[in-house]
Amino acid sequence: QVQLVESGGGLVQAGGSLRLSCTASGRAVRSVGWFRQAPGKEREFVAHIHWSGSPAYHANSVKGRFAISRDNAENSVSLQMNSLKPEDTAVYSCAIYSDGDVDGAINYWGWGKGTLVTVSS
């Protein structure tokens, strides 16, 4: 049984940076995705990375500001977030990819509990 745990969230001013980590325990994970959910909104795709490290995909809303990467030796996936905006405020969660469209939350399983990112203006 694999378990994902997110960390690295917090409060940051607009324009600042945070680095989120998604660490797996139990067994090695394959492809992983990051999603976020703001209060009162639907869960939104953020980024996805193949188990080999490539390819990686980013949502248009974060492209050029966020970067997903992985460290297979540590069994973890990171999300570097730069130039943060207030609209990036959300709970960020990682999950294991199964099949189908990489931006569809329904195609993932083993969701972590998430980490809260708050960006102040």
Secondary structure, DSSP 4 states (H G I P E B T S, - for coil): --EEEEE--EEEETT--EEEEEEEESS---SEEEEEE-TTS--EEEEEE-TTS--EEE-TTTBTTEEEEEETTTTEEEEEE-S--GGG-EEEEEEEE-SS-TT-GGGEES----EEEEEE-
